Amino acid sequence: MSAREDEATHPEVTEGDPEGHHESVSENNYATSEVQSESETQTEDALNDIEDAAEVITTNICPTFLTSGETGHVMAEQSSTKAQDYRDVASHVSVTSDLGNSTASVKIMLMPEGHMMTIAFTIGVTTRELKDHFANELKVPSEIIQLSLDGKVVGNDQTLIELGVQPHGTIQLEMTSSDPEKHPIRPVKLQQYNMSDVITVRVQTEADTYQDVVVEIERATRKKPFLGGYRHKITTTEFHHAAVQTMPKRRPDKGVETFSRDTQTVQMKSQTQQCANNTSTQMTKTGCYMSSMEDKLISPGKYVTADEYHSTRLNAVITLQTYFRRWQARRFTNLLRMDREFRRVWLEQDEARKKQQKEDYINAEHHRRMHPQNKEDFALLYNALEKWRKEEMEQIDSSLSGPERKAALCALLEKETQLIASIGRHRIVAGERNQSKAVQAFLDKCAAPKRWRAFDGKVTEMDTQSTLRARELRDLYTSINLQYLCQEERLGVLLTLKHTVKEHDCKLSQDIVELIDRETDLLARGVKEANLEGLRKRISTLFLQYIKNPTFNPQVTKLLRIPQDPASLRKDIYFCRGCNTYLRSTDFALTANARAVGHCRHCSELDNEARHREDFSHYKSILRRVRKAEAEHNPDAKIPYLLQEQDLRYLVDVVWGAQSALSAWSNLHELTLVRWDQLWEWSPWNCILLTKDEATAHLTVDNIDKAYGVAFIRSVKHRHTLARKYFSQIPVMAEYLHDLGSQPAAHSKLLVAKPITTVAKN
């Protein structure tokens, strides 16, 4: 039984009376219930106490509120059982209770919601007392409560006995409200029952001896399962089976791994058997006629011997094998035809792809020469000009001499001068176009919101006051540079610009306001727009300076090349011997083996255009492909990022001869540098120059010694030695060269080639 039922059957165990009839022993939640039975002289007092306890239980403990659908309604019935137990004790000592003090279960259905409340009252209570009690509990006036039995309204002076309730019986009443709009009837919530941590139980050890036992209540850490129960047929009290509160004791570990016989693998056994099958025949006899119309005459055939039978089976098997092998052969040949067709289609597509790539490359080169946009395009033009000049010089030297040669050289120089002037004009136009694009990109970066990527991959954007200010200035700059605006629109843009720059009073804002007033006056005088082009250009330039000032646009602080703190430039400034100016370190192009700062990038480009006219675009593309491939294989790779275009040019032109190591293909556009040994990081002493198709095939090789010949491997190792000797002059590269000593012997002895084995002839 559960703890509540145990309390109902053992009246000696109590936890305290809710109405205050029992006192608390101590502050540690010790609750005791003493029964005075030690002295015979106090027998009458004990009987009186028992009767008082029975009355307290029936009037105070029994009223327990429960709603329908909950299993807690047992508490009311257990309370009545507890009262019954007290009365049994009282009757044992010849004490009888009055009929009017008997209890009955009153079920109240709250209408119209249909909630059920079960309460135990004495059968002598009146309906008015019931209304007062429910009015106090439900927080409504007692005048609006109406009780009805079987559809009839019950009077206020009627008792439960008059309504036909027997002792320990049950009655169901319906409760409604006469004013449901102002005073609706709602069910009340149950008060949470809190059990004490420690209780004191008085146990009778002998006839006249009692002992107080302190019992500590252990709180359940897991929910006890419902194990069923039973219901008393007479008292209708429900009893639930109580679960064991203590956890099961764990068996001690003996240190020996044991197995149960029941967990062994079951062995399956199949056995066939022949069941009896009874058959019968029926023939004509006396009293039974069987027709012979469907009878058949069966005659024995040719007798087949065992050898003949096996020979027939063998011939059948040979026939089946013949057809099966024919099917396999046809299937194999069809697969070969399909593979050949796929190979042919792939070769055609690959050839078309290569042809298309070549055409795209030629078209891109032609477009770069006809419409140069950046420095690489102009370097390509100067390189083509130098090739043309050398071809013309060779032709003149081979065909002319004397005064004719000098005249031809003068004409060539004049034509070269015209071509250089034409390239210069293209550069000016491209510079203006690139300048406008650079300014627009600069303004877009300033006005861009802050972005960051969350853990789920979504990008979050946030605008700040600085970005909003930069966006406003960008839109205003775009508006003042718009063309083909009418006079009213232009005046509106100028007025907005004037109010914007007037927020800060300085020399720059005053100049902008003065130019705006001048243009406004000229527009009012009807001056043509062609004559205002210079003035508008000045306004646009000054406003761009206004935007680049961090005081007016704080967002440009991170994008300006010159920092706001001059102290940060103290150790980052170098002198250029070409233009005699001090520049930052980023303006100098240093090779891997450079020991001093020479000319800046601008002076180097100008010297290249005037003298050598070399094109490094192919080397840049090769270096870009190497860095991309190494970033995919090893994100921590450092050597490819230490090399510059000049270093890669030396590696390609000098070390590898500007041609493929396998096919001697010399088109730099189709050449690439890949790893020689796939196990080690890419470096100038661990690479090979191949075409793109050859590089793809080389990356699939597992064993280099088996894939290539000894002479080819020796040639590659020799080129690696040249590259190591050149790049060992770089201090940063030297530490990577020293790391080779810690590599395994199979990879550290790169210069050792396998000896050629010879077989002596007899």
Salt bridges, closest charged atoms under 4 A:
ASP6 OD1 - HIS10 ND1 3.13
GLU113 OE1 - HIS115 NE2 3.35
ASP197 OD1 - ARG219 NH2 2.40
ASP212 OD1 - ARG202 NE 2.84
GLU238 OE1 - HIS73 NE2 3.98
GLU341 OE2 - ARG344 NH2 2.11
GLU348 OE2 - ARG344 NH1 2.60
ASP350 OD1 - ARG353 NH2 2.33
ASP350 OD2 - LYS354 NZ 3.36
GLU365 OE2 - ARG368 NH1 3.41
GLU376 OE2 - LYS620 NZ 3.11
ASP377 OD1 - ARG368 NE 2.62
GLU386 OE2 - ARG389 NH2 2.69
GLU386 OE1 - ARG613 NH1 3.20
ASP397 OD1 - ARG405 NE 2.93
GLU416 OE2 - ARG613 NH1 2.83
ASP444 OD1 - ARG474 NH1 3.34
GLU461 OE2 - ARG451 NE 2.99
ASP463 OD1 - ARG471 NH2 2.80
ASP475 OD1 - ARG474 NH2 3.36
GLU503 OE1 - ARG469 NH1 3.37
ASP511 OD1 - LYS507 NZ 2.99
GLU514 OE2 - ARG518 NH2 3.58
ASP517 OD1 - LYS498 NZ 3.03
GLU519 OE2 - ARG490 NE 2.92
GLU519 OE2 - ARG536 NE 2.82
ASP521 OD2 - ARG525 NE 2.94
ASP572 OD2 - ARG584 NH2 3.42
ASP587 OD1 - ARG561 NH2 2.85
GLU605 OE2 - LYS375 NZ 3.79
ASP607 OD1 - ARG611 NE 3.30
GLU609 OE2 - ARG427 NH2 2.62
GLU614 OE1 - ARG649 NH1 2.42
GLU630 OE1 - ARG675 NH2 2.88
ASP653 OD2 - ARG649 NE 3.57
ASP677 OD2 - HIS747 ND1 2.85
ASP693 OD2 - LYS354 NZ 2.55
ASP705 OD2 - LYS754 NZ 3.76
